[in-house]
Amino acid sequence: MAIFPEELKLGNPFIVVKKKTGRIIFANKLTSDKLGIPLDSLLNSSLNALEASLMDSLAMDHRDLRKEMYSQIVTTDEYSYLFLNDEYVPRKLPDVKCLSPFTIAIVEPNTIISRVSGSFEELSGYKKWEIENKKSFLEFVSPPMRKILKDLHILRHSKEYLPSDEYALEILRKDETKRSALVKIEFIDATKQSILFILDISAQKATEEFMRKRLKFASTLGKVILKILSYRGSDIFGFLYKELERNREVLNFERLSIFSNENGEPHQIAGEDEKFESFEELRSFINSIKSGDDFIILSLGSPHERVLVLPVSYKEELHAVILLHGWKSMLLKTPESREAMRAFKKAIEYAIEIEIAIKTLKEQQEKALFLLKFRESGLWEAVVEEGEVHYYNDFQWLMILGYSGNDLNTKSWNDVIDSRDRAAIKRGIREYMEGKADCYRASYRVVNSRGNLEWFQDEGRFYEKPDGKRILIGIRKKMTESMLAWEKLKYVSFHDKLTGLYNRSFFEEEMMRFDSKRQVPLSVIMGDVNGLKLVNDAFGHAKGDELLKKTAEILKNSVRKEDIVARWGGDEFIILLPKADEEIAKSVSERIESYCARELTVENISFSISLGYATRTDLSKTITALIKDAEDLMYRNKVLKGNLRSRTVLTALENTLFEYNPIEARHCKHVEELALNFGEKLKIHSTTMANLRLLARYHDIGKLAVPSNIIMKKGKLNNNEWRIVKSHPEVGFRIARSTIELSAISKEILSHHENWDGTGYPRKLKGEHIPYLARVIAVVNAFEAMINFRPYREPLSIEDALLELERCSGTQFDPYIARKFVEFIKSKKSDYHNAT
């Protein structure tokens, strides 16, 4: 099968490209003329480079160039055949009339060489007698080109080809090497022979290749030098090893090793382990190298292995040796390559200086940092300008604060000083410069890298340097822990732990500070939280604490910035209002009462505060007397509004109990009705009947402290739950004592679960030691509970409930009251049947 498309004539200009390398391995003279490029320049050149050059000169993109330039492209597995377009306008070159010096060969129609000149022996490596009439000229070209040249030779006979042509190709030698050549073919019409004029351009190609390698060698070393100069790591030789290995092919060596010089002994730091013989030779060689020696090429280990030795110095001492084994390149004989290698060596030495300097600086920093961390103190320096202290050389202090990287270059100690403490620094230097202090002294806060504050203290004096410049130097000590401990101690000493307000000790100190004419008029407001004991008894001390904290928050939000709010003790608070007349004190009091009415709630119950205020307009009245006046008014207000507050709170407590326990609400209502009817049967006095009504309604008020999940539990209570339930009489007793309305029945509430035989709770009272009304309610309460539904059991019938009362008479219940109650219920049996 013909390699060329049938519609194309082999007389067209074309080139052959090896696909793997992209290089042109064959081109004819027509192609050279079309492109305006000499044949010798086309051979072995890059097709990509050729097209890129044409794209630049013609201002065309790649697709348009190929469309205009080629008529067809044929590809095989290994080669591409590119046929130039007839319409492509060539750039003319002067005609080449002859090639000289040259070799001549006469080729017969069957492609056998019949005659060659003597120089063909040099070109091909064969003797004349080995060639003439024995070898085809096709044997001297690469296999892919043989078919092409054979077809071209046949076409000459058909006169479809020009009588002359010129090619750039490679000649295959006897020793299997190749030589580049320009071949001009003249066709002899009469004899059908061809005359080949062959010009050996291998030397020219070798020179061009050598020049290319020279430029690439110098360029590659230049790039490596730039990378070395920009390197700021801590392992220059590790970095260098990677860069040289990456460019091994261009620099033309086989392997690489790097040794450091440690007191004349080589210590390998990179590369493959050296053989013992090479190592011993290197040891003796290192001792012969002098600082500043240039690169050296020698045989090391093997007489046939060339090694490029690059000595690297630091401070006029041999620091390291770089060995490039299997050095093949002759490039170091050229001036630019030698200069590039010298620059390479200097760059390494410069990088080593930088690396050692950085390591030394880092070591010094780490030592300073270690001492700073260990002692938390160290030296500082500063200059004073216009009363301002400007610190410098403070990177180690910034590192103590956790700063690193770019922050160490852009921040100074002054930048991290807390703005609130700059005045303290100014005051410290001013007092020192005015002679009021023996040295500059300042305690201040700085902001660390995490945004937290740390305390430091500076002490220093002026020091005159040899150049006459006066600077401030001194000792800096980290004070964070001691200052925080002091601040904490100070806070605890002057603040109430629960509310965060100032305590009484602080307030009394402030009283002395405000006892001056400058603070007149001066007002004091006293306050007492209403219902604190009730909350503690009903809901526990945690809720009482909540009430106090809410009150403190309201007080802080109600006063002015300059006012001082303190917890005076227990449920009492006090406010000191400097430069505040009676109108201001009254306005603040009303604001506090208003806030309390809206916001002072615990367990959905609103509470209030009793207030009293007093004002002095001169110094004739002491602050102690002023406080006494405010306190007296507070107590008067508390008494005047006490009954109303008590009823309000009691109603709120009752509503709270009944809201979350509707069974308890029905139970208390029924017990109240039943107890009043039974009380009439017992002919109880009207005054006592009023207490019986209250006891019937509020006997279980202590269940406010019992969680609803326990009260509503369907199963049997565990020991802990039963203990909580049994606490409700005591809670109810404390609530009753805290309210005016229930104080008269507090003992009855406490005793309503005591048993006649002393087995009840909480005090195990017996017989008539149990209050009378408590014994009455015990019977009524038990009967009502038995005949009505409870989550833990079904209700009993009235008959069964009465039988239970009779059975427990004399043990759980007062026998007399139990007997009377049974009689009473039996007399009213039909009514209670209807009620239940």
C-alpha positions in Angstrom: 0.0 0.0 0.0 1.4 3.4 -1.0 2.2 5.7 1.9 1.0 8.8 0.2 -2.6 9.8 -0.8 -3.2 9.1 -4.5 -4.4 12.5 -5.2 -1.1 14.1 -4.1 2.0 14.1 -6.1 5.3 13.4 -4.3 6.6 16.5 -6.0 4.7 18.5 -3.4 6.6 20.0 -0.5 6.3 17.9 2.7 8.0 17.1 6.0 8.1 14.0 8.2 7.8 14.4 12.0 8.5 11.7 14.7 5.4 11.8 16.9 7.1 10.8 20.1 9.7 13.7 20.1 7.9 16.2 17.8 11.1 16.6 15.8 11.4 16.9 12.0 13.4 13.9 10.6 12.9 14.5 6.9 12.2 17.6 4.7 12.7 18.3 1.0 14.0 21.4 -0.7 10.5 22.5 -1.8 9.5 22.7 1.8 12.6 24.7 2.6 11.7 27.2 -0.1 8.1 27.4 0.9 8.9 28.1 4.5 11.9 30.2 3.8 14.0 28.1 6.2 17.3 26.4 5.3 17.1 22.6 5.1 19.8 22.1 7.7 17.8 24.3 10.2 14.7 22.2 9.5 16.3 18.8 10.3 15.9 17.8 13.9 14.1 21.0 14.7 10.9 21.1 16.7 7.6 21.3 14.7 6.0 23.1 17.7 8.8 25.7 17.7 8.5 26.1 13.9 4.8 26.6 14.0 5.0 29.0 17.0 7.6 31.1 15.1 5.3 31.3 12.1 2.3 32.1 14.2 4.2 35.1 15.7 5.5 36.3 12.4 2.1 35.9 10.6 0.0 37.0 13.6 -2.2 33.9 13.3 -3.5 31.4 15.8 -2.6 27.7 15.5 -5.8 26.5 13.9 -5.7 29.1 11.1 -2.0 28.5 10.5 -2.5 24.8 9.9 -5.5 25.4 7.7 -3.6 27.8 5.5 -0.2 25.9 5.6 -1.1 22.2 5.1 -3.2 20.6 2.4 -3.3 17.3 4.3 -1.8 15.6 7.3 -1.3 11.8 7.3 -0.4 10.1 10.6 0.8 6.6 11.5 1.7 5.1 14.9 5.2 6.7 14.9 5.2 9.4 12.2 3.2 12.4 10.9 3.5 13.4 7.2 2.6 17.0 6.6 1.9 18.2 3.0 2.1 21.9 2.4 -0.7 23.7 0.6 -0.1 24.8 -2.9 -1.6 28.1 -2.2 0.7 28.8 0.7 2.8 31.8 -0.4 6.5 30.9 0.1 9.2 33.3 1.2 12.0 33.0 -1.5 15.6 32.3 -0.5 18.6 32.7 -2.8 19.1 29.6 -5.0 21.8 27.3 -3.7 24.0 26.6 -6.8 26.3 24.1 -5.1 27.3 22.5 -1.9 30.9 22.5 -1.0 32.8 20.6 0.5 30.7 17.6 -0.4 30.6 13.9 -1.1 29.4 12.6 -4.5 27.5 9.3 -5.1 26.1 8.0 -8.4 22.9 6.0 -8.0 21.6 3.6 -10.6 17.8 3.3 -11.5 17.6 0.4 -9.1 18.9 2.6 -6.3 22.2 0.8 -6.1 25.2 3.1 -5.6 27.6 2.5 -8.5 30.3 5.1 -7.7 31.2 7.2 -4.6 33.9 9.7 -3.9 36.5 9.0 -1.2 35.0 11.3 1.3 31.9 9.1 1.4 34.0 6.6 3.4 34.4 9.2 6.1 30.8 10.0 6.0 29.4 6.4 6.1 32.2 4.5 7.8 32.2 2.0 5.0 35.1 1.3 2.5 34.4 2.1 -1.1 34.6 -1.6 -2.1 31.9 -2.3 0.5 29.6 0.3 -1.1 30.0 0.4 -4.9 27.7 -1.9 -6.8 26.7 -3.5 -3.5 24.6 -1.2 -1.5 21.5 0.8 -2.2 21.5 4.4 -1.2 18.3 3.6 0.7 20.4 1.6 3.2 22.0 4.8 4.4 18.7 6.4 5.4 16.4 5.5 8.3 13.8 2.8 7.6 10.8 5.2 7.6 12.5 7.3 4.9 13.4 4.4 2.6 9.9 4.0 1.1 9.6 7.7 0.6 12.9 8.1 -1.2 12.2 5.0 -3.3 8.9 6.4 -4.5 10.6 9.7 -5.2 13.3 7.9 -7.3 10.7 6.0 -9.3 8.7 9.2 -10.0 11.8 10.8 -11.5 11.7 8.1 -14.3 8.1 9.1 -15.0 9.2 12.7 -15.4 6.6 13.7 -12.9 9.2 15.2 -10.7 11.7 18.1 -11.1 15.1 17.0 -12.4 16.7 18.3 -9.2 15.8 18.3 -5.5 17.5 19.0 -2.1 16.9 17.2 1.2 17.9 17.4 4.8 18.2 14.0 6.5 20.3 11.7 8.6 22.9 9.3 7.1 23.2 5.9 8.9 26.8 4.9 9.5 28.3 1.5 9.7 28.8 1.8 13.5 25.0 2.6 13.7 25.6 6.2 14.6 24.0 9.0 12.5 25.3 12.0 10.7 23.2 15.0 9.6 23.5 15.8 5.9 22.2 18.0 3.1 21.6 16.0 0.0 21.1 17.5 -3.5 19.9 15.1 -6.1 20.4 15.7 -9.8 18.6 13.4 -12.3 20.4 12.4 -15.5 17.7 11.9 -18.1 19.8 10.0 -20.6 21.1 7.3 -18.3 18.3 7.4 -15.7 20.9 7.8 -13.1 21.0 10.1 -10.2 23.9 12.1 -8.8 23.8 12.8 -5.1 25.8 15.7 -3.8 26.0 15.2 0.0 27.2 17.8 2.4 28.1 16.6 6.0 26.6 19.2 8.4 27.1 17.1 11.6 29.7 19.4 12.9 27.4 22.3 12.4 24.5 20.5 14.0 26.8 19.4 16.9 27.8 23.1 17.4 24.2 24.2 17.4 23.3 21.4 19.8 26.3 22.4 22.0 25.2 26.0 21.9 21.7 25.0 22.9 23.0 23.0 25.8 25.3 25.8 26.9 22.3 28.2 27.0 20.1 25.6 28.7 22.8 24.7 31.2 23.3 28.4 32.1 19.6 29.1 32.1 18.8 26.1 34.4 21.6 27.1 36.8 20.2 30.6 36.8 16.7 29.4 37.8 18.2 27.2 40.5 20.2 30.2 41.8 17.0 32.4 42.0 15.3 29.6 44.0 18.3 29.4 46.3 18.4 33.1 46.9 14.6 33.2 47.7 14.8 30.2 50.0 14.1 30.9 53.7 13.8 27.5 55.1 16.0 25.7 57.6 17.5 22.9 55.3 19.3 24.6 52.4 21.1 21.4 51.4 17.9 19.3 51.5 16.4 21.9 49.2 19.5 22.1 47.0 19.5 18.3 46.7 15.9 18.2 45.4 16.5 21.0 42.9 19.7 19.4 41.5 18.0 16.0 41.2 15.1 17.6 39.4 17.5 19.1 36.8 19.9 16.1 36.6 19.4 15.5 32.8 20.1 19.2 31.9 23.2 19.4 34.1 24.4 16.1 32.8 25.4 14.1 35.9 24.5 10.6 37.1 24.1 11.0 40.8 24.6 13.5 43.6 25.9 13.5 47.1 26.5 16.3 49.6 29.0 16.2 52.6 29.4 18.6 55.4 32.9 19.3 56.7 33.2 18.6 60.4 36.7 19.3 61.5 38.2 17.8 58.4 35.9 14.8 58.5 33.2 14.4 55.8 29.7 13.8 57.1 27.2 12.8 54.4 24.0 14.8 54.6 22.3 14.0 51.3 22.5 11.4 48.5 23.2 7.7 48.3 25.8 6.3 50.7 29.3 6.4 49.3 31.5 3.3 49.0 34.3 3.1 51.6 37.0 3.7 49.0 35.4 6.8 47.7 34.8 8.0 51.3 38.4 7.6 52.2 39.5 9.4 49.1 37.1 12.2 49.9 38.4 12.5 53.4 42.0 13.1 52.2 40.7 15.3 49.4 38.7 17.6 51.8 41.9 18.4 53.8 43.5 19.6 50.6 40.7 22.0 49.7 41.3 25.6 50.5 38.6 28.2 51.2 37.7 30.0 48.0 38.7 27.1 45.7 36.8 26.9 42.5 35.0 23.8 41.3 37.2 20.8 40.6 36.8 17.9 38.2 38.6 14.7 39.4 38.3 10.9 39.4 37.0 9.5 42.7 36.5 5.9 43.5 36.9 4.8 39.9 39.5 6.1 37.3 36.7 6.2 34.7 34.2 8.2 36.8 34.5 11.9 36.5 33.3 13.9 39.5 32.6 17.6 39.7 33.5 18.8 43.2 32.0 22.0 44.3 33.5 23.3 47.6 31.2 25.6 49.7 32.7 27.9 52.2 31.4 29.8 55.2 33.5 32.5 56.9 36.6 31.5 55.0 36.3 27.9 56.2 35.3 24.9 54.1 31.7 24.2 55.1 30.5 21.5 52.7 31.3 19.7 49.5 28.8 18.9 46.7 29.7 16.0 44.4 28.1 15.5 41.0 29.1 12.0 40.0 29.3 10.8 36.4 30.0 14.3 35.2 29.8 14.1 31.4 29.4 17.7 30.3 32.2 19.7 28.6 30.1 22.8 29.2 32.3 24.1 32.0 34.9 24.9 29.4 32.7 27.7 28.1 32.9 31.1 29.8 29.2 31.6 30.5 28.9 28.1 32.0 31.9 28.6 34.3 30.5 32.0 35.4 27.0 30.4 36.0 28.7 27.7 38.1 30.6 30.3 40.1 27.4 32.3 40.7 25.7 29.0 41.7 28.4 28.4 44.3 28.2 32.0 45.6 24.4 31.7 45.9 24.7 28.5 48.0 27.3 30.3 50.3 25.0 33.3 50.6 22.0 31.0 51.4 24.1 29.2 54.0 25.0 32.6 55.6 21.3 33.5 55.7 20.3 30.1 57.1 23.0 30.2 59.8 22.1 33.8 60.7 18.4 32.9 60.9 19.3 29.8 63.1 21.5 31.9 65.3 18.8 34.6 65.7 16.2 32.0 66.3 18.4 30.3 68.9 19.0 33.6 70.6 15.3 34.3 70.5 14.5 30.9 72.0 17.0 31.4 74.8 15.6 34.8 75.5 12.1 33.4 75.3 13.1 30.5 77.6 14.5 32.9 80.2 11.5 35.1 79.9 9.1 32.2 80.4 11.3 30.8 83.2 11.7 34.0 85.1 8.8 35.9 83.5 11.0 38.9 83.6 13.6 40.5 81.3 15.2 43.6 79.9 13.4 46.3 77.8 14.5 49.4 76.0 12.7 52.6 75.1 13.1 56.2 74.1 11.1 59.1 75.6 9.7 61.7 73.3 7.4 64.5 74.4 6.4 62.6 77.6 5.6 59.4 75.7 7.5 56.2 76.2 8.2 54.4 72.9 9.5 50.8 73.4 11.6 49.0 70.8 13.6 45.8 70.3 10.6 44.1 71.8 10.0 41.1 69.4 10.8 38.6 72.2 8.1 40.2 74.4 5.6 39.9 71.6 6.5 36.2 71.2 5.8 35.8 75.0 2.3 37.1 74.1 2.0 34.4 71.4 2.5 36.7 68.3 4.4 35.2 65.4 5.0 35.6 61.6 4.2 39.0 60.1 3.0 40.4 63.5 6.6 40.4 64.8 7.5 42.7 61.9 4.5 45.0 62.0 3.7 45.3 65.7 5.5 47.0 68.6 5.0 46.7 72.3 3.2 50.1 72.3 0.7 48.7 69.8 -0.5 46.0 72.3 -0.8 48.1 75.4 -4.4 48.4 76.6 -5.6 51.9 75.8 -7.0 52.3 79.4 -3.5 52.0 80.8 -1.6 54.5 78.6 -2.3 57.2 81.2 -0.6 55.1 83.9 2.5 54.9 81.7 2.5 58.6 81.1 2.1 59.3 84.8 5.0 56.9 85.6 7.5 58.7 83.2 6.2 62.1 84.3 6.8 61.4 88.0 10.3 60.0 87.3 11.3 63.0 85.1 9.9 65.5 87.7 11.9 63.8 90.4 8.9 62.6 92.3 10.0 59.0 91.9 13.4 57.4 92.0 12.7 55.5 88.8 10.2 55.0 86.0 7.5 52.6 87.2 4.3 51.5 85.6 1.9 48.6 85.8 -0.3 48.1 82.8 -2.2 45.5 80.7 -1.4 44.3 77.2 -3.5 42.3 74.7 -2.0 38.9 73.7 -2.4 37.1 70.4 -5.7 35.5 71.6 -7.2 38.8 72.5 -6.8 38.3 76.3 -5.3 40.8 78.7 -2.1 40.2 80.6 -0.5 42.4 83.3 3.2 43.6 83.2 5.2 46.0 85.4 8.1 48.0 84.1 10.8 49.6 86.2 13.7 51.5 84.6 16.0 54.5 84.5 17.7 56.6 81.9 21.0 55.4 80.4 23.4 57.4 78.3 25.0 55.5 75.4 28.6 56.0 74.2 27.2 58.1 71.3 25.6 60.5 73.8 22.0 59.3 73.1 19.9 58.9 76.2 17.6 55.9 76.4 15.3 54.3 79.0 16.2 50.8 80.0 14.9 48.6 82.7 13.4 45.3 84.0 10.0 44.1 82.9 8.1 41.5 85.0 5.0 39.6 84.1 2.4 40.2 86.8 -0.7 38.5 85.3 -1.2 35.9 87.9 -0.5 38.1 90.9 -2.6 41.0 89.5 -5.5 38.7 88.7 -5.2 37.2 92.2 -5.2 40.8 93.6 -8.1 41.8 91.4 -10.0 38.7 92.4 -9.3 39.3 96.1 -10.2 43.0 95.7 -13.5 42.0 94.0 -14.4 39.4 96.6 -13.5 41.8 99.4 -15.8 44.6 98.0 -18.6 42.6 96.3 -21.5 40.5 97.4 -20.9 37.0 96.1 -24.6 36.3 95.3 -25.8 39.5 93.6 -22.5 41.0 92.3 -23.3 44.3 94.0 -20.9 46.1 96.3 -21.0 44.8 99.8 -21.4 46.6 103.1 -17.7 47.0 103.7 -17.1 48.7 100.4 -20.2 50.9 101.0 -18.9 52.1 104.4 -15.5 53.0 102.8 -17.3 55.0 100.1 -19.4 56.7 102.7 -16.2 58.4 104.1 -15.1 59.4 100.6 -18.5 61.0 99.9 -18.6 62.8 103.2 -17.5 66.1 101.7 -19.1 69.4 100.8 -18.4 68.7 97.1 -20.9 65.8 97.1 -23.8 67.8 98.7 -26.7 67.3 98.2 -26.4 63.7 99.1 -29.2 61.1 99.2 -29.6 57.6 100.4 -32.3 55.0 99.5 -32.9 51.9 101.6 -34.8 48.9 100.3 -36.1 45.7 101.8 -37.4 42.9 99.6 -40.9 41.7 100.6 -41.6 38.0 100.8 -38.0 36.7 100.7 -38.6 34.3 103.7 -41.9 33.2 102.1 -40.1 32.3 98.9 -37.4 30.5 100.8 -40.0 28.4 102.7 -42.3 27.8 99.8 -39.8 27.2 96.9 -36.4 26.7 98.5 -33.4 28.9 99.0 -32.4 28.7 95.3 -35.6 30.6 94.4 -34.9 33.0 97.3 -31.5 33.7 95.8 -33.2 34.2 92.4 -35.4 36.9 94.0 -32.4 38.7 95.4 -30.5 38.6 92.1 -33.4 39.9 90.2 -33.9 42.7 92.7 -30.2 43.6 92.4 -30.4 43.7 88.6 -33.5 46.1 88.8 -31.6 48.4 91.3 -28.5 48.6 89.0 -30.7 49.4 86.0 -32.7 52.1 87.9 -29.9 54.3 89.2 -27.4 56.7 87.5 -23.9 55.7 86.5 -22.3 57.6 89.4 -24.6 56.1 92.1 -23.4 53.2 94.3 -25.7 50.2 94.9 -24.8 47.7 97.6 -26.3 44.8 99.5 -26.7 46.0 103.1 -27.4 42.5 104.4 -30.0 39.7 104.1 -32.9 41.1 102.1 -31.9 44.8 102.5 -30.2 47.0 99.9 -28.8 50.5 100.0 -28.1 53.2 97.4 -25.8 56.2 97.7 -26.6 59.0 95.3 -24.0 61.8 95.2 -25.1 65.3 94.2 -28.8 64.1 94.2 -31.5 66.2 95.9 -34.8 64.8 97.3 -36.5 65.0 93.9 -33.9 62.8 92.3 -34.1 60.3 95.2 -37.9 60.2 94.9 -37.7 59.8 91.1 -35.2 56.9 91.5 -37.4 55.2 94.1 -40.5 55.4 91.9 -38.5 54.0 89.0 -37.4 51.1 91.2 -41.0 50.4 92.3 -42.2 50.5 88.7 -39.6 48.1 87.5 -40.3 45.7 90.4 -44.0 45.7 89.6 -43.3 44.6 86.0 -40.2 42.4 86.4 -39.8 41.1 90.0 -41.5 37.7 89.7 -40.5 34.2 91.0 -42.6 31.1 90.1 -45.1 33.5 88.4 -45.7 35.3 91.7 -45.0 39.1 91.7 -43.0 40.5 94.6 -42.2 44.1 95.7 -39.6 46.0 97.6 -40.2 48.5 100.5 -38.2 51.7 100.0 -37.3 54.7 102.1 -35.1 57.7 101.2 -33.5 60.7 102.9 -31.5 63.7 101.7 -29.0 66.0 103.3 -28.3 69.5 101.9 -25.3 70.3 104.1 -22.8 68.6 106.4 -24.7 69.2 109.6 -26.2 65.7 109.4 -23.9 62.7 109.3 -24.2 60.0 106.6 -25.0 57.5 109.4 -27.9 59.6 110.5 -29.0 60.0 106.9 -29.1 56.2 106.6 -31.1 55.9 109.8 -33.7 58.3 108.4 -34.0 56.3 105.2 -34.2 53.1 107.1 -37.1 54.4 109.4 -39.1 55.5 106.4 -38.6 52.1 104.7 -39.9 50.2 107.8 -42.9 52.5 108.0 -43.8 51.9 104.4 -43.3 48.2 104.9 -45.8 48.1 107.8 -48.4 50.3 106.0 -48.5 48.1 103.0 -47.7 44.8 104.7 -51.3 43.4 105.0 -52.1 44.2 101.3 -48.8 42.6 100.2 -49.4 39.5 102.4 -52.9 38.9 101.0 -51.6 39.4 97.5 -48.8 36.9 98.0 -51.1 34.4 99.7 -53.6 34.5 96.9 -50.7 34.0 94.4 -49.4 31.0 96.3 -52.9 29.4 96.5 -53.3 30.0 92.7 -49.9 28.5 92.0 -50.7 25.4 94.1 -54.1 24.8 92.5 -53.0 25.6 88.9 -50.5 22.7 88.6 -52.6 20.3 90.8 -56.4 20.5 90.0 -57.1 17.5 92.3 -55.6 19.5 95.2 -58.0 22.4 94.3 -61.1 20.2 94.5 -59.8 18.4 97.6 -59.3 21.7 99.5 -62.7 23.0 98.5 -64.5 19.8 99.6 -62.5 19.7 102.9 -63.4 23.3 103.6 -67.2 22.7 103.1 -67.1 19.4 105.0 -65.0 20.9 107.9 -67.4 23.9 108.3 -70.5 21.7 108.5 -68.7 19.3 110.9 -67.5 22.3 113.0 -71.1 23.3 113.5 -71.9 19.8 114.7 -69.0 20.1 117.2 -70.3 23.5 118.2 -66.9 25.2 117.6 -66.7 28.9 118.5 -67.1 31.4 115.7 -63.5 32.7 116.1 -62.1 29.1 116.0 -64.4 28.4 113.0 -62.6 31.1 111.1 -59.3 29.4 111.8 -60.9 26.0 110.8 -61.9 27.5 107.5 -58.4 28.8 106.8 -56.9 25.5 107.9 -59.2 23.5 105.7 -58.3 25.6 102.7 -54.5 26.0 103.3 -53.5 22.8 105.2 -51.7 21.5 102.1 -50.1 24.8 101.1 -46.7 23.2 101.8 -47.2 20.9 98.7 -45.9 23.9 96.7 -42.5 22.4 97.5 -43.5 18.9 96.2 -43.0 18.3 92.4 -46.2 17.6 90.5 -44.8 14.4 89.1 -44.6 13.0 92.6 -48.1 14.1 93.6 -49.6 12.8 90.3 -47.6 9.5 90.4 -49.9 6.5 89.8 -47.6 3.8 91.3 -46.1 3.4 94.8 -43.7 6.2 95.9 -40.1 5.3 96.5 -38.4 6.2 99.8 -37.0 9.5 98.5 -40.3 10.5 97.0 -42.1 9.7 100.2 -39.6 11.7 102.2 -40.3 14.8 100.0 -44.1 14.3 100.4 -43.7 14.1 104.2 -41.9 17.5 104.2 -45.0 19.5 103.1 -46.3 20.1 106.7 -43.1 21.8 107.7 -42.9 23.9 104.5 -46.5 24.9 105.1 -45.7 25.8 108.6 -42.9 28.2 107.5 -45.1 29.7 104.8 -47.9 30.3 107.4 -45.5 32.0 109.8 -44.4 34.3 107.0 -48.0 35.6 106.3 -50.2 37.6 108.6 -53.4 35.7 107.6 -52.0 32.2 108.3 -49.7 32.8 111.2 -52.5 31.9 113.7 -52.8 28.4 112.2 -49.2 27.7 111.5 -49.0 25.0 114.3 -52.1 23.3 113.0 -50.7 23.2 109.5 -47.5 21.7 110.9 -49.5 19.0 112.8 -52.3 17.9 110.5 -50.5 14.6 109.7 -49.7 13.7 113.3 -51.4 10.5 114.6 -53.3 10.0 117.9 -50.9 7.2 118.9 -47.7 9.3 118.1 -46.8 7.5 114.8 -47.5 10.4 112.6 -45.2 13.1 111.2 -43.3 15.4 111.4 -42.9 15.6 115.2 -44.6 12.4 116.3 -47.0 14.2 118.6 -49.4 12.1 120.6 -53.0 12.5 121.9 -54.0 15.9 123.1 -50.5 17.3 122.4 -51.8 17.5 118.8 -53.6 20.9 118.3 -57.4 20.4 118.4 -58.1 21.8 114.9 -55.3 19.7 113.4 -57.1 16.6 114.9 -60.4 17.7 113.3 -58.8 18.4 109.9 -57.0 15.0 110.0 -60.3 13.1 110.1 -62.1 15.3 107.5 -59.0 15.3 105.2 -58.7 11.5 105.4 -62.4 10.9 104.7 -62.5 13.3 101.7 -59.3 11.7 100.2 -60.8 8.1 100.6 -64.1 8.8 98.8 -62.6 10.8 95.9 -60.3 9.7 93.0 -56.5 9.7 93.4 -54.0 8.8 90.7 -52.6 6.0 92.8 -56.0 4.3 93.7 -59.7 4.2 93.0 -62.2 6.0 95.4 -63.9 4.0 98.3 -67.5 4.0 99.0 -68.8 6.1 101.9 -69.6 3.0 103.9 -66.0 1.6 103.4 -64.5 5.0 104.2 -66.5 5.2 107.5 -65.4 1.6 108.4 -61.8 2.7 107.8 -62.3 5.7 110.1 -63.7 3.5 112.8 -60.9 1.0 112.4 -58.2 3.7 112.8 -60.0 5.4 115.7 -57.7 5.6 118.7 -54.6 5.0 116.6 -54.5 7.4 113.7 -57.4 9.6 114.7 -58.7 11.2 117.9 -61.4 8.6 119.0 -63.9 11.2 120.1 -63.6 13.3 116.9 -63.7 10.2 114.7 -66.8 8.8 116.4 -68.6 12.2 116.1 -67.6 12.5 112.4 -69.0 9.0 111.6 -72.2 10.0 113.3 -72.3 13.3 111.4 -71.7 11.6 108.0 -74.4 8.9 108.7 -76.8 11.6 109.6 -76.1 13.4 106.3 -75.5 10.2 104.3 -77.9 11.0 101.5 -76.4 14.4 101.0 -72.9 13.1 100.7 -74.1 10.3 98.4 -75.4 13.0 96.1 -72.3 15.1 96.5 -69.9 12.3 95.5 
